[in-house]
Amino acid sequence: MSRSRPMPIGRTGLVAGVLPLARKGFANTPRLRLSLHHPDSKHALQAEALCIPRLPLVVGAAQPGVVTARADLCLPQEHCRDLAPTHFCLLLLEETPAILDVGSRHGTLVNGRWIGRHRLRSHALLRTGWNAIVVGPGPESGALWLNWEH
């Protein structure tokens, strides 16, 4: 399996343990950007947004000491404490980007609606513009933002 360089994101410049898999995504991948800072925040610089190059993309937690990452994009656990090793998947559902909760313990909050194993729905469609994603139930849980440019 070929490995590419880690994908940059956030103020530190790198996300620990990012190992994108060498697989093809859809040719018509929508323009999606991910940020660990709220888009209205003074810290949300354009350089801190990660462009999502292909779908589907599994997002999970970085696991120190693990040689092979279980997710395509691993985010730092100090920012997203309740993020599972494989938490959610970004994919296309009828040409609309969506989030599918694939391995979280508590679920995922997408634009104020819960999805996940113990919820009524397992997925949520993204809306145009910024989408808020919270990866756990408590106030210490991490949040991230996805922007879909339609």
N, C-alpha and C positions, 0 to 999 in steps of 0.2 A: 504494500500500500504506500503510495507516495504521500508525503506530507509537505504542506506549504508553510510559509511563514505565518506567525500569529497575526491576527487581524487587529489593528489598533482601535482603541475606544477609550473614552474617559480621560480624566486629567493625568493619569499616570502614563498614558501613551500606549499601554498594552493591557490586554485582558489576559490574565494568567491562564495558561493551559489551552489556548484556542488552537484546535487542530481541525481545520475544515477538511472534510472528506473529499476525495477525488471522485465525485460523481456528477453527472450532468443534471442540471435543473431544467425547468421549462424555458423554452426559447422566448416566450413572451412574459418574462418575469416583470411584475410591476415595480415601479420605483419606490422602494421602501428604505427608510433610514431609522436606525435605532440609537437612542440616547439614554445615558444613565442620569441625565440632569433634566429637570422640567424645562420645556421649551421657552417658558416665559422667564426663567431664572437668568440672572446675570452671568451664571457659569455655563449656560448652554451655548457654547461657541460652535460655529459651523464645523470646525475641525474635530469636535468631539462626537459628531454623529457618524455612525458606521453605516455605509451603504450595504444593503443586503444584495449580494451578487446573484443568488439563485434560490429557487424554492424547489422542493421542500427543504426546510432548515430546522433542525432540532436544536433547541436552546436548553442549556442546563448549567449546573454549577461546576466550577473548576474544582478538581479534587487533587490536592497536593500529594505527590508521590505516586500518582497513577500514571502509568506509561501511556496507555491508550485511552483517549477521551471517549466517553460514551455519547457525547453530543457533538454536533457540528460547530456550535458556538458556545464556549464556556465563559460564564461571567463570574467575577470575583465574589466569593461568599461574604466578604466583609460588607459588600453593598447589598447583596440579595441573600439574606440569611436563611430564608425558608425555601430557597431554590433547590429542587431535586436534581440529581445527576442528569436525568432526562426529564425536564419539566413540561415543556410545551413544544409544539411544532408549528412553524409558519408554513402555510400551504395555500394553494389556490382552490377555491370552490366556485365553479362556474365563473371564472375570470375575476373573482373578488378575493383578495387576500383574507385569510382567516387564521385564527389561533385554535389549535386543538390541544387540549390538556392530555398529555400522554403518560405522565408518571408522577404527578405531584401527590403529596399526602393530604394536603388541605384544600387544594383547588387553586384556581387562578381567577383574579378579578379583572375583567376586561371592560373598560368604560363603565364601571359601576355594576356590572352583571357577573355573577359567579358562574364558572364552568368547571367541570372536573368530575372525578369518579363518584363522589357523593352528591352531585348536583343534578338538576333536571336536564342540563345540556352539557355536552362534552366539548362544544366548540362555539366560537363567536366570530362573526364577520367583522372585519375592520371597516371603519368609515374613512372617508377622505379627510386628510389633515392628520392632526396628532391624536393618537389613541393611548390611553393610560392603561398600563398593565401592572398589577400588584401580585406578587408571587407568594403570598401567605396571608393568614388571617389576622395577625397582630400588628400593632403600630411599629414594631421593629422590623417587620417584613420589608423587603426591598421593592422598589418601584422602578419601572423603566417606561420609556415612551417610544412608540413607533409612529412614524409619519408616512402616510401613503399619499403620493402625488399622483392623482388620477388623471 
